Amino acid sequence: MRIHFIAIGGAAMHNLALAVQQKAGYVVTGSDDEIFDPARTHLLEAGLLPEQMGWHPERITPDIDAIILGMHAREDNPELVRARELGLKIYSFPEYLYEQTKDKFRIVVGGSHGKTTTTAMILYVLNRLGIEADYMVGAQIEGFERMVRLSDTAKYAVFEGDEYLTSPLDLRSKFLWYHPNTAILTGIAWDHINVFPTFDKYVDTFRQFVDTFEPNGTFIYYSGDENLQKIAAGARNDIQCKPYSAYKGDVPMQVFGQHNMENLQAACMACETIGVKSEDFYREISTFTGAANRLEKIAETQSSVAYKDFAHSPSKLRATVKAVRERYPDKRLVAAMELHTFSSLMADFLPQYNGCMAEADVAYVYFNPKVIEHKRLTPITADEVAKAFATPNIKVFTESDALQQQLRELFANELRGKDVALLMMSSGTFDGVDVPAFAKQLIGA
């Protein structure tokens, strides 16, 4: 089988390419206009890094069995145009995952927040119990070499279910392809305003998701979300609906925060649907320290600690700040976050951040006006961002160097010798900052 990836450099796409390459009898090629680490290194080591960057339609030949199209590509991509002219089979990323696992029992984790962590918890426990599973998860997990696995032997598949667009040719949510036997929805908090211009449209894609369940499926949903309650009430009669709340047992856990106790309980209930006993789940999950970039501890001294997190949407930001505040009530909480996604940089969406960082003692927000320009969005100002966050502790930066200097001065003077919890949050890198190294420098680790 010859498989060609258009836009192979994406986080999910390059991991899928690596997974497909491992299957016997498959030959994988790919293209992209730019590829950054860690994807670049991973593809290079596997012999899959394109020799030349850019799009080369002459490489799209009739003997290719399938094209896998990444979201990064545009509809007028020269290779895609050529593939359509030749009548080649074109899959989106989620469509191909379903095609490879359609005969397996599929567990899908969706929701506006907690998807990656909850998926990681399920996979971590299955791995510890020796239960083989195919998977796709949005972060690196301890004990797993890659973020995607496809096999001919696993009976189960566990997918992180993203509500973002499928591909340039398919403007539906990715998770509508997966047709789960068991699915979790962690909560609904408006995101992706560039795709879902109203909250009602956003909620509706989750309603559609529940309609895609396999017959006699199981719907596990957070009991405190009114929209999920309504979706469950309107679910098909053959779907078993199971609400969950936070884990409150006696087994001590490495992860912390109310949101993680909720994620943990949802993961347990999903594992139970494939025969895992709850006591076995709790025993194994007690050693789980988290997925990469999800409340990941990156530095620690006797008096201070630093974490990084992927939090960027309002609900994720609020939950993460709250978790660290509760974990370290006696430390000074310094939180810095970067507005980096489409939604977070849109003026109409900014008010959703009202009060998200109120529990931090020091709260810094950074955005790069050049990113806004690159995304072709309407410019926003630092004053608009500060007004949207609506708390007196907010200070907004539009230059990464200025943010870094402010943090250095803060730790060198006002916070010198104090007990501090530092929290760095972004789906980007604060424009090239080595966040772990910078955090260690700040707290003196």
HUVENUR-V618089 format. One record per backbone hydrogen bond with DSSP energy under -1.0 kcal/mol. CO is the residue of the C=O (numbers start at 1). NH is the residue of the N-H. E is the energy in kcal/mol with one decimal. If there is no record, write none. Layout:
BEGIN
CO&NH&E / CO&NH&E
END
This chain:
BEGIN
1&27&-3.2 / 2&65&-1.5 / 2&66&-1.6 / 3&29&-2.2 / 4&68&-2.6 / 5&31&-2.0 / 6&70&-2.4 / 10&14&-2.8 / 12&16&-2.3 / 13&17&-2.5 / 14&18&-2.0 / 15&19&-1.9 / 16&20&-2.8 / 17&21&-2.2 / 20&23&-1.5 / 23&26&-1.6 / 27&3&-2.8 / 29&5&-2.4 / 31&7&-1.9 / 31&8&-2.3 / 32&54&-3.2 / 36&40&-1.5 / 38&42&-2.5 / 39&43&-2.8 / 40&44&-2.3 / 41&45&-2.6 / 42&46&-1.3 / 43&48&-3.1 / 43&49&-1.0 / 44&47&-1.3 / 56&59&-2.4 / 57&60&-1.6 / 61&64&-1.9 / 66&4&-2.3 / 67&91&-3.6 / 68&6&-2.5 / 70&73&-1.1 / 74&77&-1.8 / 77&81&-2.9 / 78&82&-2.0 / 79&83&-2.4 / 80&84&-2.3 / 81&85&-2.0 / 82&86&-2.0 / 83&88&-2.3 / 89&67&-2.8 / 91&69&-3.1 / 92&96&-2.3 / 93&97&-1.9 / 94&98&-2.3 / 95&99&-2.4 / 96&100&-2.0 / 98&101&-1.1 / 101&104&-2.3 / 105&157&-2.4 / 106&181&-2.5 / 106&182&-2.1 / 107&159&-2.9 / 108&184&-2.5 / 109&161&-3.6 / 110&186&-2.0 / 114&118&-2.4 / 115&119&-2.6 / 116&120&-2.7 / 117&121&-2.4 / 118&122&-2.0 / 119&123&-2.4 / 120&124&-2.7 / 121&125&-2.1 / 122&126&-2.5 / 123&127&-2.5 / 124&128&-2.2 / 125&129&-2.0 / 126&131&-3.0 / 127&130&-1.1 / 134&158&-2.3 / 135&149&-2.5 / 136&160&-2.2 / 140&292&-2.4 / 141&144&-2.2 / 147&137&-2.5 / 149&135&-1.7 / 155&105&-2.5 / 156&134&-2.8 / 157&107&-3.0 / 158&136&-2.0 / 159&109&-2.5 / 162&175&-2.0 / 164&174&-2.7 / 167&170&-1.0 / 170&167&-2.3 / 172&166&-2.0 / 173&176&-1.5 / 174&177&-2.1 / 175&178&-1.0 / 180&214&-2.6 / 181&218&-2.4 / 182&108&-2.2 / 183&220&-3.1 / 184&110&-3.3 / 185&222&-1.6 / 187&112&-2.9 / 192&195&-2.0 / 192&196&-3.0 / 198&202&-1.6 / 199&203&-2.7 / 200&204&-2.1 / 201&205&-1.2 / 203&207&-1.6 / 204&208&-2.5 / 205&209&-1.6 / 206&210&-1.8 / 207&211&-1.3 / 209&212&-1.4 / 210&213&-1.2 / 214&217&-1.2 / 217&240&-2.7 / 218&183&-2.4 / 219&242&-3.5 / 220&185&-2.2 / 221&244&-2.0 / 222&225&-1.4 / 225&229&-2.0 / 226&230&-1.9 / 227&231&-2.1 / 228&232&-2.6 / 229&233&-2.1 / 230&234&-1.4 / 232&235&-1.3 / 236&239&-1.4 / 240&219&-3.2 / 242&221&-1.8 / 244&223&-3.0 / 257&261&-1.8 / 258&262&-1.8 / 259&263&-2.4 / 260&264&-2.4 / 261&247&-1.7 / 261&265&-1.6 / 262&266&-2.2 / 263&267&-2.5 / 264&268&-2.2 / 265&269&-2.1 / 266&270&-2.0 / 267&271&-2.3 / 268&272&-2.0 / 271&274&-1.6 / 271&276&-2.0 / 272&275&-1.7 / 277&281&-2.2 / 278&282&-2.7 / 279&283&-1.7 / 280&284&-2.1 / 281&285&-2.8 / 284&287&-1.4 / 285&288&-1.7 / 291&294&-2.0 / 293&310&-1.7 / 296&308&-2.2 / 299&306&-2.7 / 304&301&-3.0 / 305&422&-2.9 / 306&298&-2.5 / 306&299&-1.3 / 307&424&-2.6 / 308&296&-2.4 / 309&426&-2.3 / 313&317&-2.8 / 314&318&-2.6 / 315&319&-2.1 / 316&320&-2.4 / 317&321&-2.4 / 318&322&-2.1 / 319&323&-2.2 / 320&324&-2.1 / 321&325&-2.2 / 322&326&-2.5 / 323&327&-2.0 / 324&328&-2.1 / 328&331&-1.3 / 332&421&-2.9 / 333&361&-1.4 / 333&362&-2.2 / 334&423&-2.9 / 335&364&-2.9 / 336&425&-3.1 / 337&366&-2.7 / 341&345&-1.2 / 343&346&-1.8 / 346&349&-1.3 / 346&350&-1.5 / 349&352&-2.4 / 350&353&-2.5 / 351&354&-1.6 / 353&356&-2.3 / 355&358&-1.5 / 357&360&-1.6 / 362&335&-3.1 / 363&395&-1.8 / 364&337&-2.4 / 365&397&-3.1 / 366&339&-2.7 / 368&371&-1.3 / 368&372&-1.3 / 369&373&-2.0 / 370&374&-2.5 / 371&375&-2.3 / 372&377&-2.5 / 373&376&-1.1 / 381&385&-1.9 / 382&386&-2.5 / 383&387&-2.3 / 384&388&-2.0 / 385&389&-2.3 / 386&390&-1.6 / 389&355&-2.9 / 391&394&-1.6 / 393&363&-1.5 / 395&365&-2.5 / 397&367&-2.0 / 399&403&-1.8 / 400&404&-2.5 / 401&405&-2.4 / 402&406&-2.2 / 403&407&-2.2 / 404&408&-2.4 / 405&409&-2.5 / 406&410&-2.3 / 407&411&-2.4 / 408&412&-2.0 / 409&413&-1.6 / 410&415&-2.8 / 413&416&-1.2 / 415&418&-2.3 / 419&332&-2.8 / 420&305&-2.2 / 421&334&-2.6 / 422&307&-2.7 / 423&336&-2.9 / 424&309&-2.2 / 425&338&-2.0 / 429&433&-2.2 / 433&435&-1.5 / 434&438&-2.7 / 435&439&-2.7 / 436&440&-2.3 / 437&441&-1.9 / 438&442&-2.1 / 439&443&-2.3 / 440&444&-1.1 / 440&445&-2.2
END
